[in-house]
Amino acid sequence: MRVVTKYLVAITIVCTVLIMSNCGSAVEDGMHDLKSLVTAFDDARMDCQDLAFYLVTHGYDAVPRNGYVELNLCGKMYRLTPNGYELGLCDIEPKIIG
């Protein structure tokens, strides 16, 4: 009976570690997908409203603000500023709350 209990504890610990490592990679995958999406093409005429609409249609939680787009990605807030004539659609930076 004790051997079975040891195996169950070991399996539980391994599963917990695997689940925790999977959550960390989800944030990285989300950022990678976002960067791929906003570098797929350029549009110099895209403003905050257009950028927010584009992100929402691709499943992101984005809200246009005054001159930038506020994005909630896996519980972290980011500020996306349209690029205009530069490469990609926007610059991505963490939003500092304060």
Helices and strands as residue ranges (DSSP letters): H 2-38, H 48-57, E 61-64, E 69-73, E 76-82, E 90-94
